[in-house]
């Protein structure tokens, strides 16, 4: 109980117990406090009643619901008969005067007239201040002032009885939203839904608090919403990251497989584009290194250097990329490149005379060495790494020394050779495997022939036995018969275009000026072929057929049998005049060993009027084989007689 002197002089009595919330702040005033069977009003409630001149018996209460302050106000309370203080404002919302100034008459008395004046300690150390929602250090007297202000102005904050159930309902609702709705929404829609729900809860609670004085507990639902959304976002992030890593892994593997496929097909630029999208690990460094070597094999040294520089960005000491890059950069300063292709070399060979130490490639074929130079370009010994097959690769530098239009015509001519010869499959015709183009260098991969051409055997000192000549020419005629049946005319039959293999087989090569006579490519008025072996119709520019090849074969047979050409001239014009108008000499006048039937076959093949010539090469082959059999019979007969 208060000090007796104070109790006797006091107008009333009220408790000063303070109720702290779980966060350490004070936002409640317990209006009634049970003590020894009595209910003691709070200091603020008693002062308010005295200020309003209300007698003691005018204070009535429904415990846990409300307190009746006379007829002035029906104050809603919590279950513990607590007033939820509606603070007037931050610290300093009420006028404050120093007690020292008041007792020393420094403050005029009329300042307090008609006012409820609270005398309360505020000096530090006398009484500790309290923390409230509006001030972190509020004096006890000011806290009481806020309670009285709420009671006098009827600024009550009410916590409805259904607040607890509303909180439970909000928690259940949010549990369903977080568990089943947010995870199924897209990120932007989910974020918008979260923002909307947060706005509804906070905005709605704020509106009820400000306009209606209702205090709805939304702390737990809001925390549940925030942490639930963060959890959903986190799970989605991990799921998307896992999916992204899986997709990136699948994408990387797809790009790697595509890159290797393009590389195998020789499409190196497309391969590099795909392989650059794959993470560079130890395996990829080897893949990229091999791609750089393939660029070198194709003489695209500047692009090879780009691949090595890309590898160096991840591992500058990988294998010998530093040395290779430096070598290729030095080469680029001294050699001429066009469209990524080397056009100037140290040895004059566009493939083998380069700075690279790797074997060059044409298409998928590795170039091993140079075999020789032909009329159209260089011939190389090559190898198909897929099936380990040795090939001869004939090249042609398209565009060199020609106008663009002429270069296109020559390119068409070159591939026409591949197209024509590629349709032929005969034991006495060279087999064409493939044709392609590397920048301005065209190539044809064909069967590698281990032997030599017949040019050597056209000299009198190296003439072949007459029986062999008959056999070889018959085989050549068989090959021509097959080609003519396919609609293809060789147009340049001569000893240099026939290979004699070490196995004794002869093969026709170089269908370079062949044309498909049945197609629209057939033209007239064009002279093609080697002059000494050309037919009269070729020289006159007439449309030619297989009989032109028969004439050329007859000239070749004449030369192989006699060791001399049937037609000669001091000039091309004189030579052509002889072929057109002068009968060829009797081959037996040059070589008496030539049998008369063979001379007859030569005469038939070299008829200037093609209507009188052999009409089919097969007829010529048949006559030659018949002659050969008769020779064999005579030889066999003489051998029998000598025994």
ABEGO torsion letter per residue (X at the ends): XBBAAAAAABABBBBABBBBBAAGBBABBBABBBBGGBBBBBAAAAAAAAAAGBBAAABBBBBGABBBBEAABBBBBBAAGBBBBBBAEBBGABBBBBAAAAAAGABBAAAABGBBBBBBBABBGABBBBBBAABABBBAAAAAAAAAAAAAAGBBBBBBAAAAAAAAAAAAAAAAAAAAAAAABBAAAAAAAAAAAAAAAAAAAAAAAAAAGBBBBAAAAAAAAAAAAAAAAAAAAAAAAAAAAAAAAAAAAAAAAAAAAAAAAGBAAAAAAAAAABBBBAAAAAAAAAAAAAAAAAGBAAAAAAAAAAAAAABAABEAAAAAAAAAAAAAAABBBBGGBBABBAAGBAAAABABABBBBBEABBBABBAEBBAAEBBBBBBBAAAGBBBBBBBBBBGBGBBAAAAAAAAAAAAAAAAAAAABBBAABBBBABBBBBEABBBBBBBBBBEBBAAAAABAAABBBAAAAAAAAAAAAAAAAAAAAAGBBAGABBAAABBBBAAGBBBBBGAAABBBAABAABBBGBBBEBAAABBAAAAAGBBBBAAAAAAAAAAAAAAAAAGBBABBBABAAAAAAAAAABBBBBAAAABAABBAAAAAAAAAAABABAAABBABAAAAAAAAAAAAAAAAAAAAAAAAAAX
